[in-house]
């Protein structure tokens, strides 16, 4: 029965993107990348295993790092889009829970990601100067480590699956993912620095604790086998095997729980008690004209503030990361540079896919008799309502910390100019590269396109920064701000208007990307 | 009587497949008009071309005196469309969605308040006014979809399978609402597989198969004075199980 499920999983994975030659090429390429990438990573772990001290610390660090995507995956992208067999579809067949778990686990192991992990963890098997026993022991570790990563990830997915089928569950998962990303990012910022300090941290108390966590125990077990400390090897392996057993038990429990109906996803959901007969437009925007742009802005802001989990992620992650990066990396370049860096990172996500928080909703817009360009204006301007106050607050804090409060107006102008450029380019990206963030799965291949737009914007922002510096040397900072901020706003307006005309001309092109099922 | 909807020689190809193959329609103003056909007959494609959502490859469509192509926006302002599975901004509440729709139609705020309040009451959604549409059942989504389509008081209302997923009580309310809309001069066009609903509600019906009109006229005429379901099966061709097929279905031994 397990082999039947494995064959089913391979068929699903192979046809995930269709039967076209391009889809097959993508599928084959993902295996090649998994294999080649795994070999490269495995070479690295082989070198780490051979080099003691710093090598040990790096081996520990990489084993922990590689386990993070497996743990975070179900939270960040709770999807079956990688070709996993949906357990719900197996319910109708006469399979025991253990048959389902066994088949699903075996199927999940036959994947490019699992191959990469296995090859990565197997590196120490071929490390220079190892004894035959240590090589066998390292192979056992790599096997258990890989199965543990896959089982933990799939188990977490199964546990989350029921709640993720409800809107509330998905919202909580998305918020959890946002917090997790920020925590990991903050930790990474904390431990970043020289390799020596990393080594110190991983060989100190932090490393001691990490070495007993399941992924770290894998690295430590390899090191123990290399050093002939077999009792330590056994203890670390026991930690990993215990984790694997827990993951499988939890997986089986979650499958059985569904059959018992013990699901807790039937929550009351979001409720907003309002008596306002016109509840869409927030009171603070009541002064705006009652037109399509205001309606679109209000809708977008509702989504940003506690309606759409993806929009909330946009609201939380980029500005916080922007503050961290701008403060730590651009601190010695002055407050205007910090403000520009913060603005670039804060604007980039929320303005580059403005229809993506509710792809299906775009279909309604095409049904209505509305002016799509006005809707676009409303949506692209909505983020200004939180970005500009955030920028002002950030600028004041950084200026106070630097003791250069006089720089604050200049810094605000620099940041606002970057935000304007971001909104202009974001409008084009929203029309030319839209993708629906409200549904899960089927977004493979989007990452590079999205990254391309981001990089394009960062390049333009860099050019703008260069012009700012050059102009400031010639005419002074104040006049530079007076020239460049309006210029950026005008260029942004031209870009948004052009995107609006394009959208007005052919909304179906955007609809086809956002809601292909409509065609 | 003037026509509310006219289609002349509508054609639409999807790659090598001709989904709609020269459909002509004349739907009188103030009528209740049914569009029937088997799965894949071209009903939804026809509706999408009539409502300005899909540009025909050939032919023309006119709704409420407006040429849909090249004026889809103008046409959309005089019609309301409720798809089979209405797509709305599902992270808004029903009153917010109605206000959004009203503002997109540039309606005055007072009219939005008055009409949306009444629509929520009539559509039995008042108790759910604080919930997100994402948490609605399909029947509730259909009702708010109808509310959104009616808010701007269109001249023509186009519905795709309007009664699917509705409980009998709400189906009756929607029927009454549509009859009231029609008695006020509005035209209702709906596509459905459910022949007894078409027979009960519609004045006229068109039967479409393979993208072509097989029959069109008053319901009594198309049904030949009998059951529309039988007439429909006869028109599109029925399928009967052969003797002996699936015989194993009753062959268990214990």
Interface residues (C-beta under 8 A of the other chain):
Chain A: X167 X269 X270 X271 X272 X273 X274 X277 X278 X279 X280 X281 X290 X291 X292 X294 X295 X298 X299 X302 X303 X307 X308 X357 X358 X360 X361 X363 X364 X365 X366 X367 X368 X369 X370 X371 X375 X508 X515 X518
Chain B: X51 X53 X54 X55 X73 X74 X75 X76 X77 X81 X83 X87 X88 X89 X90 X91 X92 X93 X95 X96 X99 X100 X101 X103 X104 X105 X106 X108 X109 X112 X113 X116 X117 X129 X130 X131 X132 X134 X135 X148
